[in-house]
């Protein structure tokens, strides 16, 4: 299932799969491990059956830490 959470004082929104699957952005067809958009979000996402690789997940977590999101 796709989960969302607000980040950075409600100016960003994070989309991710709670079961560790990649997301497909419906409007562009681009695949993401997780997506961070500006609020209000213009995009919709679908959960795929493709698992996120663990090293890709670690990269995403590091990117969030760089943005100051824990």
TAMOKA-V392481 format. One record per residue. N is the residue number from 1. RES is the residue in one letter. SS is DSSP state (H for helix, E for strand, L for the rest). PHI is phi as a letter, one per 30 degrees, with the letter a starting at -180 (none if undefined). OMEGA is omega in radians with two decimals (none if undefined). Layout:
n:N res:RES ss:SS phi:PHI omega:OMEGA
n:N res:RES ss:SS phi:PHI omega:OMEGA
This chain:
n:1 res:X ss:L phi:none omega:3.12
n:2 res:X ss:E phi:d omega:3.10
n:3 res:X ss:E phi:c omega:3.06
n:4 res:X ss:E phi:b omega:3.05
n:5 res:X ss:E phi:b omega:3.10
n:6 res:X ss:E phi:d omega:3.14
n:7 res:X ss:E phi:b omega:2.99
n:8 res:X ss:L phi:h omega:3.09
n:9 res:X ss:L phi:h omega:3.08
n:10 res:X ss:L phi:i omega:-3.14
n:11 res:X ss:L phi:c omega:3.11
n:12 res:X ss:E phi:b omega:3.07
n:13 res:X ss:E phi:b omega:-3.13
n:14 res:X ss:E phi:c omega:3.08
n:15 res:X ss:E phi:c omega:3.12
n:16 res:X ss:E phi:a omega:3.11
n:17 res:X ss:E phi:c omega:3.11
n:18 res:X ss:L phi:d omega:3.10
n:19 res:X ss:L phi:c omega:3.04
n:20 res:X ss:L phi:i omega:3.13
n:21 res:X ss:E phi:c omega:3.10
n:22 res:X ss:E phi:d omega:3.10
n:23 res:X ss:E phi:c omega:3.06
n:24 res:X ss:E phi:c omega:3.09
n:25 res:X ss:E phi:d omega:-3.00
n:26 res:X ss:L phi:d omega:-3.05
n:27 res:X ss:L phi:d omega:-3.05
n:28 res:X ss:L phi:c omega:-3.08
n:29 res:X ss:L phi:i omega:3.13
n:30 res:X ss:L phi:d omega:-3.12
n:31 res:X ss:E phi:c omega:-3.14
n:32 res:X ss:E phi:b omega:2.96
n:33 res:X ss:L phi:d omega:3.01
n:34 res:X ss:E phi:a omega:-3.08
n:35 res:X ss:E phi:b omega:3.05
n:36 res:X ss:E phi:b omega:-3.08
n:37 res:X ss:E phi:b omega:3.03
n:38 res:X ss:E phi:d omega:3.08
n:39 res:X ss:L phi:d omega:0.00
n:40 res:X ss:L phi:d omega:-3.09
n:41 res:X ss:L phi:d omega:-3.14
n:42 res:X ss:L phi:c omega:-2.99
n:43 res:X ss:L phi:c omega:3.01
n:44 res:X ss:L phi:b omega:-3.07
n:45 res:X ss:E phi:b omega:3.06
n:46 res:X ss:E phi:b omega:3.09
n:47 res:X ss:E phi:d omega:3.11
n:48 res:X ss:E phi:c omega:3.05
n:49 res:X ss:E phi:c omega:-3.13
n:50 res:X ss:E phi:c omega:-3.11
n:51 res:X ss:E phi:d omega:3.02
n:52 res:X ss:L phi:d omega:3.09
n:53 res:X ss:L phi:d omega:-3.06
n:54 res:X ss:H phi:d omega:3.13
n:55 res:X ss:H phi:d omega:3.07
n:56 res:X ss:H phi:d omega:3.12
n:57 res:X ss:H phi:d omega:3.10
n:58 res:X ss:H phi:d omega:3.09
n:59 res:X ss:H phi:d omega:3.14
n:60 res:X ss:H phi:d omega:3.12
n:61 res:X ss:H phi:d omega:3.09
n:62 res:X ss:H phi:d omega:3.11
n:63 res:X ss:H phi:d omega:3.09
n:64 res:X ss:H phi:d omega:3.11
n:65 res:X ss:H phi:d omega:3.10
n:66 res:X ss:H phi:d omega:3.11
n:67 res:X ss:L phi:d omega:-3.14
n:68 res:X ss:L phi:i omega:3.14
n:69 res:X ss:L phi:c omega:3.12
n:70 res:X ss:L phi:c omega:none
